[in-house]
Amino acid sequence: MDKALSASQMAQRLARLEAVQSVVLDIGKRSAHCKDLRGFYQAVHAAIARLMSARSFFIALHDANAHGIRFAYRVDEKDEIPDPERLFPLPPSHASPTAMVIRSGKPLTITREEIVARNTQGRSFGAGAPAEHWLGMPLLGYDGITFGAIVVQSYAPGFRYSEEDIALFGLMSEHVADAVERVQFAARLERAIAERTASLESEIAERRHGEQLQKVLYEISALSVKDIGLDAFYAGLHAIMGELLYARNFAVVMYEPTTGMVGFPYYADEKDAKPPAEYRRPAGDGLTGYVMKSRAPQCIDQVRFRELFTAGELVNVIGNLDFNVWMGAPLVYQDAMLGVVALQTYDAAIAYDEHDLKLLSFVADHIAAALSRKQADDELRAAHARMAAGRATLQAKNDELHKTLTDLGLAHDELLRQENLASLGALVAGIAHEVNTPLGICVTATSHLAEETRGVRGRLDTGALTEQGLREHLDAVDEILTILTNNTQRASSLIRSFKQVAVDQSSEDVREIAVAEYIEEILQSLRPKLKKTAHVVAVDCDPALRVRSVPGALSQILTNLVINSLVHAFEHVAQGHIHIAARRDDDALALDYRDDGIGMDAAALKRLFDPFYTTKRGQGGSGLGANIVYNLVTRKLGGTIAVDSVPGQGLHYAIRVPAGR
């Protein structure tokens, strides 16, 4: 009988071992091909139930990063089944048998009595109904770290898992752990591949979108510098915007800060007609006004539209209000509000989202910059056109001015010529007056001589002429001849001086002159004017000083300076003094001219050499005397002239001209 029992037991044990082998092979096969973890867990449960009581069974997985556990699979006779995705905090070991297995990494078997005993110690051990016998095994990974627990339990009174059950369950836990980790790894790998694939697809889409965005931004920038009108510019913007977003309904609203109004230069809509070009409305009442007030992009569907309308944010909205979604972004450049660019859709199947809003806002910034650049370019072109017209007008004015200046130059030259002629005329008149005096004396002397000769001849004819009378007559003749000789020589000298000065003043020839002698000749020609006054002229010049220059220019310079002193400096001066000094200074002739007349103030001195400037306007002054001196010194002689004066202390000219060798 004992042998028969032994044989029966052996047969049972063999059958169980075969079942264990079958279960292990089945778990391995399923783990290799299973893609659904829950299905795999169900298969594991069914396989274990073939070996032992497993009506209450669960697999708990530990999430080390989140410090919690999930009941990935659970079947229980009494307790509720939790959501497999729900994460529970991992309790301390003393509060949960499952936590004790996971934290220790060791198997645990515990009976109802032991559970009750732990609970009576004032601590709760486990959750839910206490099992009659609870058996848990750790799920160990390849690295030896516990990643979960596999548990069977029975609520049957008096039930106990045998030592063989515990050993088999431990063996099964190793295979299950291996299979679970392999399946989890495969699942993680597939998930990683799927995520990477999705990431690559998203990256490719983003790259394509980025390339499209770059193309759009380039087209907007290129459009801003084209020489086209604003209507064509806005139409181009509409076409470009359609490459990025649904833009069948598109509007550009421009803000006018001076009036606080907005206009609608571009408006394309399926239902609404474009407002007239002159149409304006107050900013801040409608959808675009709300965008400008908030200075932020807005995406408004019907729900939000009603909320804003109820809140009073939207007061006077124009156009059709049956849009599905309206979207607008502010056009802001350098913190200045330019307007709003807006899109809307009436189709319920087409909506804008936050991504579209961000895209519109980004593009709006570039549109604002392009608009500013376009306006600046248009203003620049208009300015260039105005400048071109201005240049044409200016050229005409310049031509007219050039002609006027030419005429003035000719008139100036003619005035200079007339001034020179007038100077020569005055010289001729003065010389004529000077010559008349000695010639008049000569005429008187010859008349007296003729009368005396007739008297002597009469007395001689009558025999009344005595020796004494003859001697007296001869003495008178000698005296008259002396008078005639002196006066004819004086007249000859005057004429010679006049001739030299007159020839020099009308000539530009360069010749060598004795400076002191020439100055005396010039003063001799001015004697008619000087002798009418008590003014004194002093000359300081080495008689041996000789220079090569244009004597006519020097004559005109000194003549004008002396006449200016007589007419202007000594106007209310009884006896003035003129001092002329000449010396050689290296290769130059230095002339120093001074008078002690009334002098000039700074304002008059500044204008002294201006043509036609005179203090004798209306009294015969031409205003060319000092200007002639300046031009003769600087242009004809290539020299320099400086003048200084203190009112009441006279005028001083410092002249320096090339002297030659």
Secondary structure, 3 states (H helix, E strand, C coil): CHHHHHHHHHHHHHHHHHHHHHHHHHHHHHHHHCCCHHHHHHHHHHHHHCCCCCCEEEEEEEECCCCEEEEEEEECCCCCCCCCCCCEECCCHHHCHHHHHHHHCCCEEEEHHHHHHHHHCCCCCCCCCCCCEEEEEEEECCCCCEEEEEEEEECCCCCCCCHHHHHHHHHHHHHHHHHHHHHHHHHHHHHHHHHHHHHHHHHHHHHHHHHHHHHHHHHHHHHHCCCCCHHHHHHHHHHHHCCCCCCCEEEEEEEECCCCEEEEEEEECCCCCCCCCCCEEECCCCHHHHHHHHCCCEEEEHHHHHHHHHCCCCCCCCCCCCCCEEEEEEEEECCEEEEEEEEEECCCCCCCCHHHHHHHHHHHHHHHHHHHHHHHHHHHHHHHHHHHHHHHHHHHHHHHHHHHHHHHHHHHHHHHHHHHHHHHHHHHHHHHHHHHHHHHHHHHHHHHHHHHHHHHHHHHHHCCCCHHHHHHHHHHHHHHHHHHHHHHHHHHHHHHHHHHHHHHHCCCCCEEEEHHHHHHHHHHHCHHHHCCCCCEEEEEECCCCEEEECHHHHHHHHHHHHHHHHHHHCCCCCCCEEEEEEEEECCEEEEEEEECCCCCCHHHHHCCCCCCCCCCCCCCCCCCHHHHHHHHHHHHCCCEEEEEECCCCCEEEEEEEECCC
